[in-house]
Amino acid sequence: MTPAARRQAAIEILDQILTGEPAEKALTAWARRSRFAGSKDRAAVRDHVFDALRCLRSYAALGGGGGAGEISDANTTGRQLILGALRAEGADIGEIFTGVGHAPAPLEEAEEIAISAAPQMQQAEALDIPDWLWPAFAASLGDAAEAAARALQQRAPVHLRVNRRKTDRDAAMRALAEEGILAETHPAADTALSVTEGARKLRNSSAYLTGLVELQDAASQAVIEALPLADGQRVLDYCAGGGGKSLAIAARAKLAVFAHDIARQRMKDLPARADRAGAAITVLAPDDVAAKAPFDLVLCDAPCSGSGSWRRAPEGKWRLTQARLDELCQTQAQILHDASQLVAPGGTLAYATCSMLDAENGDQVAAFLDRNPDWQLQRDHGWQVQDGTDGFYVAVLSHFSDG
């Protein structure tokens, strides 16, 4: 595919997403229809689509539209987004919008007029944050709000977790380098690596397939590093999802690790991943959790807005509404309550999100402590995207023992 044809494919996929189709589904459907597209073509088209979703509002404005406060804004088109992307890159629009072959059609006069002047964007629009969310986003991040928003406009770094059950960081970096994948240590966690070259080779690499490394953001690893894990404990990953944190926990000490998720299908790949990593993890159905309690430590990586990982899943930024955020906060409160009942006296409850919003983090923990005076906060910490990781939060709570 030519560069222009790749942009046209991105336009068509974005138009589907803008009508409500999930991004991954739209990309997969296009790939199945486009057998002629090679791996480099598919990767390039995917990059164009996700770049546009990260910068939906500012690209729409640069492309002659504007006002896109959500992904389903009827005034926004894939063509506008790709025009905006080219303007943001400083590229020659005329070289892409030629109408030759599979290239986008040439600009119409109305489009040329619409993009002839620099758009006057409000702060939230320029920073690609929904208007309704900007006050809470700014209040949560303070002076760092603009830097965080700008980081969310960029592609996320690729981080790896070194599996300490099988290797160490230096040996893992050597193994990766032998396969053309270069990485360096990341300061957020003692198991974290940042890939600097060859990221697209990872999933087929021997280092990955034999369980020496796992894909996991450095801050997500730091959350596990913050937990008071020790040999002999019984630990429950209460909202396990795909099980990345369960695997990280299992690599930290000689533990009995249990994984649970209300949507059990999310854990379907965990047994194979655990086998690859050399870890023993017991997957629990919802009806089995209470029977296995109490646990020395329960981790709740709660469902959240995902605001700390919007670089990786940018459509979530535009699909989030105030009503959905309120619903998530209610769910988080219920999860904290339910999980606290599973902790042994004197045990630990850890609460984590991949969010940077106070409503889901410190405010949620403070409300739990107000309702439950037999718990106390030992420590909490937040990570922000502008500092080189995803945005994460963790609070470690201890339970007063009757003794």
KOLROTOR-388602 format. One record per residue: residue in one letter; x, y, z of N, C-alpha, C in turn. Coordinates in steps of 0.001 Angstrom, whole numbers, padded with zeros to 6 digits, always signed. Each point is the difference from the previous one (the first is absolute). Layout:
<recs>
AXYZXYZXYZ ...
</recs>
This chain:
<recs>
M+000837-001202+000000-000837+001202+000000+000867+001245+000000 T-000437+001014-000711+000711+001272+000025-000333+000739+001299 P+000817+000978+000385-000343+000809+001178-001389+000627-000111 A-000372+000435-001182-001314+000616-000190-001117-001031+000181 A+000214-001218-000496-001006-001052+000152-000173-000384+001465 R+001084+000009+000739-000096-000280+001438-000846+001061+000701 R+000176+001244-000390-000800+001083+000612-001478-000161-000363 Q-000290-000394-001233-001392-000196-000404-000625-001146+000787 A+000763-001067+000206-000513-001109+000807-000312+000474+001425 A+000886+000834+000553-000235+000534+001346-001266+000852+000041 I-000219+000787-001045-001220+000826-000086-001241-000886+000084 E-000007-001080-000774-001176-000873-000038-000223-000692+001344 I+001073-000427+000635-000115-000652+001313-000477+001000+001048 L+000540+001206-000025-000417+001029+000956-001480+000341-000162 D-000479+000030-001243-001426+000265-000216-000860-001065+000681 Q+000455-001238-000029-000732-001064+000696+000028+000210+001510 I+001153+000345+000515+000140+000210+001444-000864+001169+000450 L-000053+001042-000808-000780+001191+000342-001504-000276+000021 T-000422-001091-000609-001421-000374+000057-000274-000992+001119 G+001029-000311+000811-000216-000847+001170+000692-001339-000021 E+000633-000373-001097+000700-001275-000079+001249+000035+000890 P+000240-001002+000853+001242-000040+000776+001217-000003-000917 A+001049+000682+000419+001173+000162-000861+000604-001341-000399 E+000190-000893+000958+000632-001281-000328-000854-000801-000981 K-001308+000046+000170-000888-000726-000909+000082+000578-001412 A+000026+001339-000104+000085+000637-001312+001326-000315-000685 L+001091+000007+000752+001314-000313-000559+000075-001458-000449 T-000544-000899+000811+000024-001420-000354-000816-000262-001259 A-001176+000628-000084-000847-000189-001183+000702+000515-001251 W+000676+001143+000107+000721+000531-001166+001119-000952-000415 A+000742-000522+000975+001106-000911-000323-000505-001250-000710 R-001148-000516+000421-000555-001196-000644-000457+000286-001423 R-000496+001220-000222-000442+000373-001348+001175+000321-000915 S+001139+000309+000585+001131+000551-000766+001179-000963+000035 R-000173-001155-000579+001043-001020+000013+001264+000477-000707 F-000147+000989-000857+001161+000539-000725+000941+000770+000913 A-000487+000427+001156+000804+000831+000908+000998-000866+000757 G+001277+000374-000086+001034-000717+000735+000059+000422+001461 S+000885-000619+000741+000102+000289+001429+000393+001455+000254 K+000885+000538-000837+000392+001401+000168-001157+000939-000329 D-000792-000374-001003-001184+000803-000328-000978+000011+001167 R-000280-001186+000555-000944-000089+001119+000493+000789+001200 A+001298-000077+000261+000549+000746+001135-000111+001503-000223 A+000287+000451-001222-000068+001432-000305-001431+000516+000099 V-000948-000763-000540-001408+000427+000067-000453+000064+001454 R+000367-000998+000763-000358-000013+001424+000563+001234+000700 D+001250+000335-000283+000610+001187+000616-000762+001264-000375 H-000373+000127-001275-000752+001186-000430-001331+000105+000753 V-000677-001132+000150-001303+000005+000683+000157+000382+001463 F+000947-000606+000679+000140+000272+001433+000566+001391+000261 D+000874+000494-000875+000461+001383+000143-001178+000959-000087 A-000915-000267-000937-001163+000873-000167-000939-000080+001195 L-000152-001185+000581-000877-000132+001167+000587+000686+001227 R+001311-000042+000155+000618+000692+001137-000220+001507-000100 C-000034+000507-001209-000077+001454-000228-001298+000370-000708 L-001070-000648+000356-001263+000141-000722-000463+001445-000118 R+000008+000738+001093-000543+001363-000026+000925+000957-000759 S+001284-000047+000307+000914+000943-000645+000157-000311-001487 Y+000022-001277-000364+000102-000346-001417-001273+000383-000742 A-001157-000173+000642-001251+000406-000638+000023+001496-000287 A+000487+000780+000963+000074+001453-000188+000990+000352-001105 L+001160-000632+000002+000995+000258-001044-000485-000445-001373 G-000894-000998-000018-000514-000510-001263-001223+000718-000508 G-000336+001122+000643-001111+000801-000482-001305-000257+000704 G+000020-000868+001020-001210-000263+000783+000086+000712+001333 G-000191-000776+001048+000107+000584+001335-001211-000307+000834 G+000165+000184+001290-001096-000209+000924-000218-001444+000376 A+000890-000892-000438-000171-001416+000290+000299-000278+001465 G-001038-000047+000802+000197-000278+001415-000180-001455+000335 E-000392-000800-000991-000175-001426+000196+000243-000704-001318 I+000152-001313+000065+000401-000742-001191-001115-000062-001040 S-001240+000167+000429-001130-000119-000924-000492+001346-000521 D+000816+001051+000103-000397+001309-000488-000292-000077-001501 A-001215+000314-000381-000420-000133-001398+000714+000966-000927 N+000613+001042+000555+000675+000996-000833+001444-000377-000316 T+000458-001106+000531+001386-000405-000208+000063-001189-000953 T+000967+000021-000911+000175-001095-000956+001439-000503+000040 G+000177-001204-000498+001349-000534-000092+000883+000841-000907 R-000571+000549-001043+000752+000860-000916+000526+001233+000721 Q-000837+000617+000828+000453+001154+000775+001143-000378+000938 L-000118-001163+000636+001027-000415+000954+001343-000236-000690 I-000015-000608-001169+001254-000242-000714+000561+001309-000559 L-000873+000902-000456+000473+001329-000393+000674+000692+001187 G-000643-000087+001165+000576+000618+001194+001324-000627+000378 A+000089-001317-000147+001256-000678+000321+001123+000474-000907 L-000285+000125-001288+001020+000462-000941+000435+001426+000318 R-000961+000846+000359+000359+001374+000371+000857+000011+001259 A-000358-000829+000983+000783-000057+001237+001419-000482-000272 E+000154-000896-000974+001319-000518-000358+000793+000961-000868 G-000675+001008-000543+000662+000902-000935+000216-000643-001359 A-000819-001012-000331+000154-000720-001267-000677+000758-001141 D+000354-000358-001211-000588+000602-001197-001310-000718-000306 I-001120+000650+000247-001315-000611-000200-000208-000354-001473 G+000496+000849-000884-000182-000234-001430+000643-001279-000488 E+001046-000467+000669+000660-001241-000405-000811-001230+000382 I-000885+000146+000976-000817-001129+000473-001387+000028-000620 F-000640+001174+000009-001370+000134-000499+000027+000283-001509 T+000374-001041-000769+000148+000153-001454-001156-000623-000781 G-000680-000968+000594-001036-000730-000722+000548-001031-000954 V+001307-000155-000050+000632-000953-000905+000033-001379+000656 G-000407-001024-000748-000005-001351+000551-000952-000089+001188 H+000537-000389+001135-000812-000150+001214+000234+001147+000983 A+000492+001118-000489+000248+001162+000854-001306+000735+000300 P-000041+000774+001100-001182+000834+000266-000245+000983-001136 A-001262+000324-000213-000355+000950-001062+000605+001369+000283 P+000300+000771-001051+000560+001342+000212-000942+000868+000843 L+000570+001005+000653-000802+000898+000818-000994+000775-000847 E-001190+000122+000535-000984+000877-000620+000241+001426+000464 E-000578+000952-000718+000225+001406+000335-000411+000316+001432 A-001124-000563+000443-000469+000265+001369+000989-000519+001031 E+000629-001148-000291+001000-000545+000923+001235+000885+000043 E+000419+000494-001175+001175+000873-000037-000246+001274+000799 I-001205+000527-000101-000342+001200+000766-000010-000314+001488 A-000567-001166+000365-000139-000365+001416+001342-000175+000683 I+000998-000471-000742+001302-000242+000638+001009+001110-000295 S-000447+001070-000634+000939+001049-000394+000507+000830+001169 A-000786+000042+001068+000401+000808+001157+000274-000910+001196 A+000839+000479+000885+000275-000753+001230-001233+000038+000888 P-000484-001147+000464-001208-000015+000833+000267+000602+001380 Q-001004+000640+000545+000090+000541+001346-000598-001025+000966 M+000863-000757+000635-000469-001077+000867+000027+000402+001465 Q-001039-000402+000731-000005+000149+001443+000966-001029+000600 Q+000351+000188+001276+001039-000832+000616-000323-001495-000061 A-001211-000377+000401-000347-001424+000005+000027-000575-001406 E-000404+000786-000990+000014-000460-001386+001429-000199-000484 A+000863+000948+000274+001393-000103-000434+000711-001160+000682 L-000414-000320+001231+000639-001064+000768-000716-001338-000144 D-001047-000042-000800-000734-001234-000290-000565-000655+001258 I-000688+000806+000780-000748-000475+001164-001447+000451-000176 P-000983-000854+000286-001399+000438-000109-000272+001198+000912 D-000825+000938-000471-000297+001204+000786-000537-000333+001382 W-000920-000972+000074-000631-000298+001284+001005-000546+001015 L+001071-000648-000503+000983-000638+000875+001140+000929+000397 W+000240+001031-000799+001178+000823+000239+000076+000576+001424 P-001074+000532+000595+000128+000534+001365+000488-001045+000999 A-000544-001215-000049+000418-001048+000926+001422-000472-000308 F+000335-000089-001278+001348-000396-000413+001017+001015+000511 A-000305+001295-000202+000913+001061+000428+000122+000049+001518 A-001112-000180+000699+000039+000033+001462+000801-001182+000547 S-000108-001153-000632+000698-001193+000475+001503+000091-000216 L+000418+000616-001102+001417+000024-000354+000685+001322+000306 G-000787+001023+000311+000592+001286+000376+000877+000572-001090 D+001182+000455+000391+000919+000625-000947+000484-000960-001084 A-000176-001303+000221+000467-000990-000977-001070-000367-001029 A-001173+000637+000065-001118-000401-000863+000341+000140-001481 E+000585+001117-000390+000300+000191-001423+001042-000996-000477 A+001039-000225+000812+001037-000955-000399-000578-001409-000126 A-000905-000356+000905-000624-001326-000067-000860-000125-001246 A-000792+001029-000292-000857-000034-001191+000836-000117-001269 R+001100+000732-000053+000859-000071-001194+000659-001379-000119 A+000335-000610+001118+000557-001356-000047-001032-000985-000547 L-001268+000212+000343-001054-000877-000482-000227+000140-001509 Q+000503+001060-000597-000106+000173-001451+001035-000828-000761 Q+000963-000563+000733+001110-000715-000629-000178-001510+000139 R+000753-000741-000802-000002-001453+000127+000637-000413+001319 A-000497-001084+000553+000535-000497+001268+001317-000734-000239 P+000896+000042+000962+001222-000797-000108-000318-001479+000160 V+000926-000842-000401-000150-001447+000169+000876-000431+001166 H-000632-000531+001036+000723-000444+001193-000135-001514+000161 L+001021-000588+000571+000013-001426+000289+000250-000228+001483 R-000575-001091+000501+000328-000443+001356+000903-001221-000108 V+001137+000071+000644+000906-001144+000046-000537-001000+001016 N-000140-001238-000411-000514-001061+000862+001122-000514+000893 R-000006+000433+001251+001103-000352+000904-000013-001474+000385 R-001042-000727-000333+000015-001442+000223+000948-000699-000974 K+000323+000689-001122+000802-000641-001046+001302+000715-000324 T+000078+001304+000287+001182+000742-000443+000120+001299+000781 D+000988+000819-000345+000134+001334+000571+000024+001017-001140 R+000058+001282+000351-000126+001031-001041+001135-000046-001012 D+001231-000157+000474+001137+000010-000917-000074-001171-000974 A-000335-001176+000522-000088-001175-000865-001166+000140-000980 A-001088+000575+000453-001156+000203-000887+000352+000959-001121 M+000717+001077+000321+000390+000957-001037+000932-000639-001021 R+000888-000873+000461+000895-000689-000940-000792-000935-000912 A-000958-000730+000578-000809-000916-000801-000820+000757-001039 L-000557+001123+000379-000768+000808-000945+000894+000553-001102 A+001185+000479+000389+000917+000587-000978+000412-001013-001060 E+000123-001272+000377+000357-001041-000957-001053-000155-001085 E-001218+000466+000275-001090-000085-000968-000334+001364-000603 G+000896+000964+000169-000187+001314-000606-000954+000903+000749 I-000227-000290+001275-000884+000823+000831+000860+000661+001069 L+000105+001318-000073+000835+000720+000944-000856+000596+001111 A+000487-000105+001220-000749+000503+001152+000960+000567+001020 E-000524+000861+000854+000779+000575+001077-000814-000057+001287 T+000682+000084+001125-000711-000062+001269-000874+001233+000174 H-001125-000189+000693-000924+001101+000283-000026+000212+001511 P+000058+001253+000470+000125+000253+001433-001249-000265+000831 A-001152-000190-000620-001234-000116+000777-000059-001277+000829 A+000626-001082-000490-000055-001271+000720+001270-000785-000274 D+000368-000859+000942+001264-000720-000157-000081-001146-001005 T-001178-000248-000537-000159-001017-001051-000288+000622-001360 A-000022+001314-000095-000508+000677-001194+001082+000286-001035 L-000360-000262-001263+000820+000358-001140-000811+000858-000952 S+000666+000926-000669-000620+000819-001030+000612-000381-001338 V-000823-000395-000951+000489-000434-001309+000308+001225-000849 T+001189+000049-000538+000427+001140-000809+000080-000332-001489 E+000020-001281-000328+000079-000399-001410-000501-001428-000146 G-000763-000246-001075-000441-001360-000300-001256-000441+000708 A-000839+000932+000424-001189-000364+000781-000942-000928-000754 R-000079+000160-001318-000937-000828-000763+000457-001462-000095 K+001218-000284+000393+000494-001382-000021-000310-000753+001286 L-000520+000701+001011-000084-000571+001339-000819-001279+000070 R-001215+000035-000526-000915-001126+000227+000469-001296-000661 N+000901+000097-000950+000539-001202-000636+001405-000332+000490 S+000467+000734+000988+001362-000208+000488+000056-001171+000974 S+001152-000637+000057+000195-001106+000930-000091+000479+001453 A+000518+001189+000266-000032+000526+001364-001431+000142+000506 Y-000908+000394-000891-001408+000134+000378-000681-001363+000059 L+000219-000823-001001-000695-001283-000092+000428-000976+001077 T+001190+000167+000548+000466-000891+001067-000198+000600+001390 G-000655+001161+000065-000368+000558+001295+001079+000773+000728 L+001078+000386-000713+001018+000826+000662-000531+001402+000275 V-000866+000496-000898-000558+001343+000143-001489-000034-000319 E-000709+000962+000567-001421+000213-000282-000194+001470-000339 L-000949+000277-000880-000374+001381-000273-000785+000534+001193 Q+000502+001041+000617-000694+000619+001139+000599+001381+000250 D-000878+000996+000132+000476+001356+000243+000817+000068+001289 A+000987+000890+000009+000895+000106+001151-000738+000412+001268 A-001005+000882-000110-000750+000405+001189-000862-001139+000517 S-000541-000808-000893-000753-001177+000424+000902-000941+000794 Q+001244-000126-000416+000967-000799+000756+000307+000643+001346 A+000084+001334+000006+000292+000712+001241-001113-000173+001029 V-001239-000130-000480-001122-000276+000909+000271-001286+000777 I+000440-001044-000695+000284-001275+000661+001198+000129+000924 E+000991+000771-000403+001180+000216+000829-000365+000696+001311 A-001089+000774-000002-000418+000729+001201-000736-000875+001010 L-000343-001224-000386-000762-000872+000901+000923-000704+000988 P-000442-000184+001241+000817-000689+001013-000102-001519-000158 L+000618-000535-001037-000052-001429-000300+001115-000740+000732 A-000310-001200+000487+000992-000792+000724-000295-001483-000202 D+001040-000804+000107-000162-001445-000151-001085-000528+000931 G-000777-000944-000529-001000-000663+000819-001366+000649-000002 Q-000135+001175-000573-001298+000688-000009-000969-000647-000995 R-001283+000222+000294-001070-000329-000941-000511+001323-000554 V+000129+000174-001316-000272+001286-000636-001084-000166-001063 L-000967+000907+000014-001075-000012-000989+000085+001232-000885 D+000073-000212-001306-000145+001072-000983-001478+000022-000365 Y-000740+000922+000630-001461-000060-000007-000609+000429-001332 C+000627+000915-000700-000479+000469-001314+001105-000291-001011 A+000233-001274-000266+001227-000419-000672+000062+000363-001476 G-001145+000101-000683+000045+000253-001432+000799-001084-000702 G+000959+000393-000820+000838-000964-000706+001023-000685+000868 G+000207+000518+001223+000894-000664+000943+001415+000521+000048 G+000268+001155-000614+001360+000539+000015+000532+000250+001400 K-000835+000538+000869+000442+000262+001371+000104-001286+000819 S-000862-000987-000303+000129-001302+000663+001368-000610-000286 L+000421+000076-001258+001307-000530-000385+001127+000761+000674 A-000143+001326+000077+001033+000805+000649+000085-000311+001488 I-001155-000218+000636-000017-000366+001424+000702-001341+000206 A-000321-000965-000857+000564-001337+000149+001515-000015-000139 A+000544+000974-000717+001451+000055-000206+000732+000694+001140 R-000743+000572+000951+000618+000809+001056+000419-000805+001215 A-000700-001093+000290+000291-000780+001204-000624-001378-000164 K+000211-000871+001000-000588-001336-000012-001381+000090+000631 L-000990+000211-000861-001353+000325+000442-000999-001005-000549 A-001157-000051+000648-001160-000665-000573-000841+001100-000645 V-000015+000055-001325-000642+001095-000728-001319-000488-000604 F-001047+000792+000233-001324-000291-000528-000434+001175-000877 A-000666-000311-001095-000481+001041-000922-001502-000140-000187 H-000676+001141+000024-001462+000038-000158-000374+001193-000851 D-001014-000166-000814-000592+001132-000710-001471-000307-000202 I-000828+001017+000179-001435-000202-000132-000364-000464-001406 A+000798+000425-000997-000158-000480-001379+001098-001034-000236 R-000317-001240+000286+001036-001040+000034+000695-000180-001349 Q-000691+000321-001101+000610-000195-001315+001243+000862-000196 R+000111+001076+000785+001202+000832-000112+001249-000768+000424 M-000164-001015+000820+001143-000767+000504+000276-001252-000818 K-000633-000138-001151+000091-001256-000745+001422-000357-000410 D+000840+001010-000226+001381-000269-000417+000963-000107+001183 L-000496+000241+001213+000903+000032+001152+000677-001341+000276 P-000699-001140-000061+000717-001262+000248+001192-000214-000940 A-000179+000323-001282+001106-000162-000950+001121+000997+000290 R-000375+001214+000354+001016+001005+000328+000769-000404+001258 A-000712-000529+000991+000650-000426+001235+000955-001159-000261 D-000423-000932-000858+000866-001126-000340+001260+000494-000687 R-000148+000938-000910+001155+000573-000701+000942+000695+000973 A-000581+000659+001007+000809+000748+000970+000559-000868+001115 G-000433-001260+000071+000454-000865+001079-000634+000358+001331 A-001237+000500-000040-000693+000451+001211-001214-000887+000271 A-000324-000167+001270-001194-000750+000410-001056+000995+000456 I-001099+000088-000753-001083+000928+000326-001316-000767-000056 T-000775+000105+001066-001294-000655+000056-001080+000979-000447 V-000705-000343-001069-001068+000847-000518-001300-000365+000714 L-000639+001002+000588-001218-000213+000776-001221+000540-000727 A-001057-000778-000020-001293+000492-000459-000602+000878+001097 P-000891+000929-000352-000579+000887+001017-000601-000741+001188 D-000624-001157-000237-000632-000735+001093+001005-000682+000925 D+001257-000080-000430+001008-000707+000789+000832+000909+000895 V-000093+001303-000192+000908+000922+000686-000189-000033+001514 A-001235+000110+000445-000255+000061+001443+000489-001257+000709 A-000128-001151-000668+000417-001252+000618+001513-000067+000195 K+000745+000718-000809+001463-000002+000103+000520+001069+000957 A-000862+000934+000405+000402+001058+000926+000225-000598+001406 P+000749+000714+000860+000559+001339-000225+001374-000061-000674 F+000412+001166-000508+001287+000150-000651+000855+001000+000768 D+001302-000194-000057+000904+000940+000682+000027+001348-000709 L-000165-000039-001320-000010+001236-000780-000984-000159-001148 V-000837+001006-000182-000916+000044-001139+000294+001262-000799 L+000280-000174-001287+000218+001133-000902-001246+000209-000835 C-000498+001238+000004-001131+000384-000852+000501+000983-001054 D+000294-000494-001179+000331+000872-001136-001334+000310-000672 A-000690+001002+000525-001423+000196-000270-000278+000525-001407 P-001170-000327-000553-000424+000631-001251-000013+001512+000168 C+000451+000717-001004+000112+001450+000145-000124+000664-001364 S+000148+001306-000018-000077+000768-001247+001114-000355-000971 G+001118-000529+000535+001150-000286-000853+000745+001243-000431 S-000217+001115+000707+000608+001267-000428+001522-000054-000029 G+000585-000882+000776+001453-000123-000017+000530-000799-001171 S-000893-000705-000698+000436-000832-001132-000686+000392-001298 W-000473+001234-000086-000687+000438-001213+000913+000077-001213 R+001314+000013+000186+000887-000075-001162-000160-001353-000700 R-000249-001041+000784-000110-001352-000549-001414-000302-000499 A-000988+000577+000648-001405-000222-000379-000694+001350-000099 P+000349+000788-001016-000447+001398-000028-001496+000191-000190 E-000693-000963-000582-001433+000217-000182-000717+000067+001346 G+000608-000596+001052-000603+000066+001329-000150+001417+000504 K+000903+000870-000421-000063+001408+000411-001260+000661-000516 W-000431-000384-001187-001148+000647-000635-001312-000725+000289 R+000076-001256+000416-001230-000723+000325-000406+000198+001462 L+000904+000483+000824-000318+000242+001402-000977+001171+000129 T-000996-000168+000869-000947+001069+000319-000036+000209+001505 Q-000593+001086+000433-000130+000233+001439-000808-001123+000648 A-001057-000435-000675-000825-001080+000546+000807-001283+000134 R+000836-000300-000996+000819-001202+000068+001053+000122+001096 L+000593+001167+000165+000978+000194+001059-000647-000175+001366 D-001195+000539+000173-000719-000173+001269-000278-001481+000264 E-000368-000710-001052-000272-001437+000131+001271-000758+000403 L+001118+000365-000612+001272-000635+000336+000376+000253+001461 C-000223+001215+000467+000322+000322+001397-000853-000823+000966 Q-001258-000219-000342-000859-000842+000830+000496-001443+000007 T+000421-000477-001172+000535-001353-000092+001274-000138+000823 Q+000868+000984-000059+001242-000032+000768-000277-000068+001499 A-000957+000784+000456-000358-000012+001425-000511-001381+000417 Q-000818-000618-000857-000530-001331+000311+001108-001040+000015 I+000931+000103-000948+001129-000940-000047+000848+000127+001262 L+000286+001208+000425+000768+000194+001230-000696-000649+001185 H-001309+000204+000096-000751-000601+001099+000068-001523-000069 D-000296-000559-001171-000041-001450-000137+001376-000621+000252 A+001035+000609-000558+001350-000547+000157+000479+000083+001436 S-000404+001037+000711+000437+000148+001397-000506-001137+000874 Q-001123-000611-000419-000557-001117+000774+000814-001280-000176 L+000900-000008-000966+000789-001191-000310+001384+000018+000638 V+000331+001093+000690+001333+000179+000570+000038-000544+001425 A+001043-000726+000330+000169-000525+001348+000249+001142+000982 P-000387-000155+001271+000326+001019+001007+001501+000280+000006 G+000341+001273-000018+001402+000386-000069+000577-000037-001399 G-000851-000332-000992+000474-000111-001375-000006+001318-000747 T+000223-000089-001311+000187+001190-000838-001003+000010-001147 L-000568+001172-000233-000862+000248-001153+000688+001053-000862 A+000251-000312-001259+000629+000955-000916-001009+000377-001077 Y-000103+001298-000240-000943+000525-000986+000792+000712-001081 A-000242-000363-001265+000758+000598-001105-000932+000332-001154 T+000374+001026-000756-000679+000339-001255+001044+000453-001004 C-000368-000068-001285+000832+000631-001034-000648+001339-000362 S-000275+000789+001037-000634+001310-000149+000849+001058+000681 M-000179+001234-000454+000660+001139+000650-001020+000950+000621 L-001257-000430+000091-001070+000865+000505-000204-000214+001497 D-000057+001085+000752-000173-000096+001450-001250-000778+000379 A-001071+000168-000770-001261-000646+000347+000138-001512+000066 E+000926-000555-000783+000187-001449-000033+001140-000454+000899 N+000767+000928+000510+001207-000349+000739-000078+000431+001468 G+000629+001108+000334+000023+000417+001389-001368+000219+000605 D-000918+000576-000769-001354+000232+000518-000700-001323+000304 Q+000211-000995-000850-000619-001301+000204+000528-000676+001271 V+001298+000092+000197+000608-000602+001184-000437+000730+001269 A-000032+001330-000053-000434+000774+001172-001429-000348+000391 A-000874-000177-000981-001384-000356+000295-000084-001387+000627 F+000811-000935-000484+000023-001345+000588+000451+000053+001456 L+001034+000778+000281+000509+000102+001372-001019+000664+000922 D-000749+000959-000512-001056+000630+000805-001070-001017+000379 R-000289-000917-000912-001029-001008+000258+000514-001165+000821 N+001329-000159+000048+000587-001182+000635+001151+000402+000912 P-000304+000430+001218+001048+000479+000913+000968-001083+000474 D-000291-001284-000293+000926-001070+000371+001095-000207-001049 W+000039+000885-001008+001064-000015-001008+000785+001298+000072 Q+001270-000082-000360+000813+001217-000060+000899-000034-001226 L+000308+001195-000489+000861+000143-001173+001461-000099+000423 Q+000704-000946-000586+001437-000120+000246+000792+000917-000924 R-000365+000009-001266+000667+000883-000964-000787-000029-001293 D+000158+001049-000787-000541-000003-001354+000958+000752-000910 H-000165-000224-001278+000915+000631-000971-000689+000051-001353 G+000312+001043-000747-000517+000143-001352+001119+000182-001002 W-000213-000508-001200+000926+000179-001119-000742+000725-001105 Q+000690+000894-000702-000646+000809-001035+000693-000199-001340 V-000783+000120-001061+000491-000362-001335+001169+000847-000473 Q+000051+001246+000425+001083+000861-000483+001361-000410+000576 D-000005-000915+000970+001245-000443+000620+000522-001307-000589 G-000591-000430-001119+000557-001143-000710-000643-001339+000284 T-001155-000015+000647-000752-001230+000220-001460+000275-000323 D-000836-001019+000102-001429+000248+000026-000343+000682+001320 G-001184+000599+000060-000467+000558+001255-000593-001099+000871 F+000487-000119+001226-000488-001025+000928-000096+000582+001401 Y-000757-000698+000819-000133+000365+001417-000097-001281+000811 V+000618-000007+001179-000172-001117+000922-000067+000527+001424 A-000885-000574+000775-000095+000259+001436+000108-001334+000725 V+000830-000054+001022+000190-001209+000801-000633+000242+001368 L-001008-000806+000325-000779+000149+001226+000207-001205+000901 S+000071+000241+001290+000160-001101+000951-001212-000085+000907 H-000276-001232+000423-001163-000273+000831+000454-000214+001440 F-000688+000675+000924+000327-000174+001410-000374-001397+000455 S+000933-000699+000584-000267-001322+000536-000660+000098+001362 D-000894-000938+000283-000655-000020+001308+000992-000239+001116 G+001096-000634-000356+001009-000263+001029+000952+001136+000183 
</recs>
